[in-house]
Amino acid sequence: MKRKIFLLVIFCFVLSFGQNRKGQFQLEQDSKSHSIYVCFSKAPVAEDIIRYAMSTNSSFKDFVKKNDLSFIYDFELSDRKLSEMVESSKKNKKTGESIEKLKRIYKVESPVKSNKDILKLAEDFEKFPEIEYASLMSNEPITPPFINTYAATPNLESSQTYLLDNPGINVNYAWSRGITGQNVRIRDVEYGFHKSHEMLVSQNAIQFESGVSPNPSLTNPSSSYYSFLDHGTSVMSIMGSAKDNIGLSGTAYNATEMKGYLEWTTTSYNRASAVSRSINASQAGDIILYEMQTGGQNSNYVLAEYNNVIWDLTKAATDSGIIVIAAAGNGNENLDASFYSAYNARGNSGAIVVGAGSNTTQHSKLSFSTYGSRVDVQGWGQNVLAAGYGSWAKYDNDNNRTYNLFNGTSSATPIVASAAILIQSFNFQQTGQFLSPSEMRSLLVNTGIPQGGNLTTKIGPLPNIKAAIESLENSSNTLSTKNVIAGPLKIEIYPNPTSDYIFVRNTENATINFEVLTLAGQIVLKGKTSSDKKINITNLPKGNYLIIASDSQRKVIEKLIKQ
């Protein structure tokens, strides 16, 4: 609930000391309107901190009155939620200070509106020791981190090569173990998505946060911002599309919940509010995606937490056990450069930061990706088949049947999130416990496929789901097992290559459902089989095919060559 606080009462104030976070704000490129947030220095008593500040320094009090300023608590974080986060933080062996700090951050209401005057006001605020830092945040939408390189709906799963083993993240292995996202909740912070798209409409788990709708500029097809909803459509479709032989198969199609938390609503554009609402709706073990970026040096795009306010919100979330997976941004910025020394001096927010790598076994940094020691892991930053836009395919000229090759740190982030969701799902089913943010990051980094190419531009390894799950199985964390999860469904296709028939053998001698698909996704043969049953393929044209084999819970994909 937003609380407007006017400055009337005088008390005493004690300054806090520590790392200097002043001077770390700037105007967002091409934005004509900004808001100021200020973080008050720590006081000996948490309540009435603004009044404490006013009583300490008469010059500060005069400055506030002279400029006709007031302060709003703009975060959608209830007192009850903050208390829960503090307790969760302490369980994670943190102090809870990062959550308490959120009570000291306020949005400034001011009669001045021009960028020049807002910038001057922020500079003036930071002259006072009662202010730990000032921060500027755009009131206008910021371009999402997507690079657009153009390139009845058929089954497109065969074109989702990121589902497979290296150079993919091996989603197929998790599926072969019956792991499809169960028990995990996901929050996506950005502009929204087209719920009417055929990949999302039937998935009840995919929703907007309750009572919140996208701004009309996003839903109007004639608006220049209309494609921003396609961005969220792509992200959600990668993770959550129904697995029903139509279009895509979502990497975590059985996740408990996937909700969008909107920066730009019917009320206003407010990034800090969207992030705080996503945190307010999350518990330890949940996963939040930051599908957004902000301006860094020369307004080149970097990760959203470069902004002081977003960093503090993120630190509070991760300290309380919420996993944050954040796009590094598309500015080709080196986060180890001296320009970012003040940002790095804050420490690590606990977020898992994602760079954009190639979709090849080299896994090298793509030219546009921001990089540096703060970037933890990479995802595919190119050629990720997803719903939306329509540059790859648009069936029957229907806007709800559009597909594109999604790119940028925008596509890399849901690829990494997919790995985290499936790994979290496995661990919970195995142990009844969720991995913490630090445990998840260590697992993704230590079991990932190493980065190739120029290693001085670090974006980290690509997640390897199979290696991560096997690591969990071999660790002491799983000694008190909650459930014994079945091993992978193992299929052998033989003879292969072949010209006339095949057998689909499995080690469990179970009845297997199978589909033979062309590489374009067309199903050319389907049925049930057992290990000793011959399947006639003499009528199939020569070429390469995929065979999808499954039992009631597990699924595996194998290649087939018809000679």
C-alpha positions, 0 to 999 in steps of 0.5 A: 500500500502506498503511503504519502508522508508529509514532513511536519514533526521533528525528531533526532537522527544518527547517520550511517556509514559504509560504502558510498553509493552516491553519484551513481545515477543518470538520465535514461537515453531518449526518456523525457521524464524521470522520477527520483527515489532516495534512500535515507541513511540508517537511523537508530529507530526504523520508524519515522525515519524521514522525521528523524532526518528533518530534525537532524539538519535544518538545512535539509528541512529547509531544502524539502520545504523550499522545493515543495517536496514530499515522499511516497513509499512506492514499493508494493511490499506489505509490513507482513511480507517484509517481516516474512522476508526478514525471517527467511533471510535469517534462516539463510544465515543473512542478517535481514539488513537488506530487507530492513533497508527497503523501508528507507527507500522513498519516491520523491514527489516534486513540482519540477518535471523536466529532466534538467531540473530532476537531475539537479534535484537528485544532485542536491539531495546527495549533498545531504548526509541524511541521504545515502543515495538518490536514484533516477528511474525513467517514467517511460518504457525502456527497450527490452533486451531483444535483438531482432534478426528476422528470419493448422500450426505444425509441431515445432518441437524438432526446431527447438534444438535448445531442448537437446544436448550440447549445444542445448541445455538438455531439457530432454534429459529432465523430461526423460526423468519426468521432470517438467517444472512441477512445484515451481512458481515463476514471476516474469518482470517486463511489459506483459504478453499476449495471453490470447496466443495459441501457445499461452491461451490454454495454459491456466498456470500462465496469468497476469498478476491479479487485478493488473492489466497492460497499458493500452499503448501495449495492447493497441496494434497501431501503437509503436509499443505493441511489439513489446507484448510480443517480447513477453509472449516469446519469453513465456512461450519458451518456458510455459507452452503447452505440450500438445503437438501444436507449435512449441513445447515449453521447457517447464510446461507443468510449472505450478505458476507463471505470472507476469508482473508489469512495468507499464500498467493502466496506471503508470510506468513504474519499474520499481513497483513491478519488481516489488510486487513480484517480490511481494508475491514470492516465497523462498524457492520461487524464481523471478526473471528480470527481462529488462535492461537499463542504461550504463556508460554512454547509455549502453544497455546493462543489467537492470540492477545497475540502478541502485533501487533495483539492486536493493530490491534484488538483494533483499529478495535473494537474501530471503531465498528468492531466486532472481535471474536477470538479463545482463543487457545488450550494450556490449558493456564491460562490467569490470571497467572502471566506470562500473567500480562504484556498482561493483563496490556494492557487492553481489546482489545475489541475482544470477546474471545472464549473458548471450552466447552463440547457439553452437558448441563453442558457446562464445559471447555474442557481439552485443552482450554485456559481459564481465566477472559479474555475469554468471552464466550464458544462454542462447542469444540467437535462434531460439524458436519462440512465439510472437512477432511473426518474423519466422512464421505466421499461420493463416495470417493470424496474430495469435499463431506467430513465431520468431527466432528470439534473440538477445539477452532476452532469449538467453534469460528464459533459457537459463531460467528453464534450467533453473526451474527444472533443477529446482523441480527435481531437487524439491521432488527429491528432497522436499527442499528448494535450492537457495539462490547461491546454491542454484548459481553455484550448481549452474556455474560448476556443472555448466558447459564452459564458454568458448571463444574470447574468454576475456569477455566473460559471460560464463558457462551454459547450463547443463541440466543433466550434469546439474541433476546428476550432481544433486543426486551424488551430493549429500543434500539428497541423503534424506530423500523425499521421493525416489525419482525414476531414472531416465527413459533410455531408448535405442533405435536400431538399425539406424541408419535403415531403409525399411524397418526399425525397432524401438528398444527400451531397457525396461521392456515397457510399452512405448508411445512413439512419433516419427517427425520430419525436421520441419515438425510434421508427424509422419508416423505414430503408434505404440510399440514394444522392444520386440516389435518391428516398425515399417518405415519403407514408405518414408522418403529418404532423409533425417527424422526425429523419433519422440518416445514416451511412457506415461511420465517420461519422454526422450528424443532420438535421431533417425536416418532413413536411407 
